[in-house]
Amino acid sequence: MILYGLPTCSDCKAAIKALEAAGRDVDFRDVRANPLSEAEWAPLIAQFGDNLVDRKSQSYRNLNAWLRESEADAQLEAQPALMARPVITDGINWTLGWDDDARDAWL
């Protein structure tokens, strides 16, 4: 499974810890250090749409007006840290965040 996120994200850390404790093999993808290509963003955006952008974040508030009005793909390509985290997939199933629904899906 792949977990997309940031190494400083507390939800990402909690998800990795819980998944590994449950015996899952987790491949962590740091979206800031190893940005996704347009083709890699496409399935995430198709799955989650605008919900993939964390509009409450400081990174979002720091965007210029043009980028704030742009589509999610342009925002995420310009600032990968805008991604709501974590995104977890096994190639078939997808979850966004580390809430009860995500924990129920993976644990």
RARA-V753023 format. One record per residue. N is the residue number from 0. RES is the residue in one small letter. SS is DSSP state (H for helix, E for strand, C for the rest). PHI is phi in whole degrees, -180 to 180 (* if undefined). BURIAL is 1 if it has 24 or more other C-alpha atoms within 12 Angstrom, else 0. Layout:
n:N res:RES ss:SS phi:PHI burial:BURIAL
n:N res:RES ss:SS phi:PHI burial:BURIAL
This chain:
n:0 res:m ss:C phi:* burial:1
n:1 res:i ss:E phi:-116 burial:1
n:2 res:l ss:E phi:-116 burial:1
n:3 res:y ss:E phi:-93 burial:1
n:4 res:g ss:E phi:180 burial:1
n:5 res:l ss:C phi:-126 burial:1
n:6 res:p ss:C phi:-66 burial:0
n:7 res:t ss:C phi:-91 burial:0
n:8 res:c ss:C phi:-78 burial:1
n:9 res:s ss:H phi:-65 burial:0
n:10 res:d ss:H phi:-66 burial:1
n:11 res:c ss:H phi:-65 burial:1
n:12 res:k ss:H phi:-61 burial:1
n:13 res:a ss:H phi:-63 burial:1
n:14 res:a ss:H phi:-65 burial:1
n:15 res:i ss:H phi:-60 burial:1
n:16 res:k ss:H phi:-60 burial:0
n:17 res:a ss:H phi:-67 burial:0
n:18 res:l ss:H phi:-64 burial:1
n:19 res:e ss:H phi:-66 burial:0
n:20 res:a ss:H phi:-64 burial:0
n:21 res:a ss:C phi:-85 burial:0
n:22 res:g ss:C phi:87 burial:0
n:23 res:r ss:C phi:-82 burial:0
n:24 res:d ss:C phi:-92 burial:0
n:25 res:v ss:C phi:-108 burial:1
n:26 res:d ss:E phi:-100 burial:0
n:27 res:f ss:E phi:-86 burial:1
n:28 res:r ss:E phi:-117 burial:1
n:29 res:d ss:E phi:-78 burial:1
n:30 res:v ss:C phi:-72 burial:1
n:31 res:r ss:C phi:-87 burial:0
n:32 res:a ss:C phi:-75 burial:0
n:33 res:n ss:C phi:-132 burial:0
n:34 res:p ss:C phi:-57 burial:0
n:35 res:l ss:C phi:-79 burial:1
n:36 res:s ss:C phi:-78 burial:0
n:37 res:e ss:H phi:-57 burial:0
n:38 res:a ss:H phi:-67 burial:0
n:39 res:e ss:H phi:-77 burial:0
n:40 res:w ss:H phi:-70 burial:1
n:41 res:a ss:H phi:-52 burial:0
n:42 res:p ss:H phi:-68 burial:0
n:43 res:l ss:H phi:-68 burial:1
n:44 res:i ss:H phi:-69 burial:1
n:45 res:a ss:H phi:-62 burial:0
n:46 res:q ss:H phi:-75 burial:0
n:47 res:f ss:H phi:-115 burial:1
n:48 res:g ss:H phi:58 burial:0
n:49 res:d ss:H phi:-66 burial:1
n:50 res:n ss:H phi:-65 burial:1
n:51 res:l ss:H phi:-72 burial:1
n:52 res:v ss:E phi:-94 burial:1
n:53 res:d ss:C phi:-84 burial:1
n:54 res:r ss:C phi:-76 burial:0
n:55 res:k ss:C phi:-92 burial:0
n:56 res:s ss:C phi:-78 burial:0
n:57 res:q ss:H phi:-63 burial:0
n:58 res:s ss:H phi:-59 burial:0
n:59 res:y ss:H phi:-67 burial:1
n:60 res:r ss:H phi:-63 burial:0
n:61 res:n ss:C phi:-84 burial:0
n:62 res:l ss:C phi:-66 burial:0
n:63 res:n ss:C phi:-73 burial:0
n:64 res:a ss:H phi:-59 burial:0
n:65 res:w ss:H phi:-61 burial:0
n:66 res:l ss:H phi:-68 burial:0
n:67 res:r ss:H phi:-62 burial:1
n:68 res:e ss:C phi:-91 burial:0
n:69 res:s ss:C phi:-78 burial:0
n:70 res:e ss:C phi:-71 burial:0
n:71 res:a ss:H phi:-56 burial:1
n:72 res:d ss:H phi:-63 burial:1
n:73 res:a ss:H phi:-67 burial:1
n:74 res:q ss:H phi:-63 burial:1
n:75 res:l ss:H phi:-71 burial:1
n:76 res:e ss:H phi:-68 burial:1
n:77 res:a ss:H phi:-75 burial:1
n:78 res:q ss:C phi:-138 burial:1
n:79 res:p ss:H phi:-58 burial:1
n:80 res:a ss:H phi:-67 burial:1
n:81 res:l ss:H phi:-70 burial:1
n:82 res:m ss:E phi:-63 burial:1
n:83 res:a ss:C phi:-65 burial:1
n:84 res:r ss:C phi:-133 burial:1
n:85 res:p ss:C phi:-82 burial:1
n:86 res:v ss:E phi:-105 burial:1
n:87 res:i ss:E phi:-124 burial:1
n:88 res:t ss:E phi:-145 burial:1
n:89 res:d ss:C phi:-110 burial:0
n:90 res:g ss:C phi:97 burial:0
n:91 res:i ss:C phi:-121 burial:0
n:92 res:n ss:C phi:-98 burial:0
n:93 res:w ss:E phi:-135 burial:1
n:94 res:t ss:E phi:-136 burial:1
n:95 res:l ss:E phi:-125 burial:1
n:96 res:g ss:C phi:93 burial:1
n:97 res:w ss:C phi:-129 burial:1
n:98 res:d ss:C phi:-105 burial:0
n:99 res:d ss:H phi:-58 burial:0
n:100 res:d ss:H phi:-63 burial:0
n:101 res:a ss:H phi:-67 burial:1
n:102 res:r ss:H phi:-63 burial:0
n:103 res:d ss:H phi:-62 burial:0
n:104 res:a ss:H phi:-70 burial:0
n:105 res:w ss:H phi:-108 burial:1
n:106 res:l ss:C phi:-105 burial:0
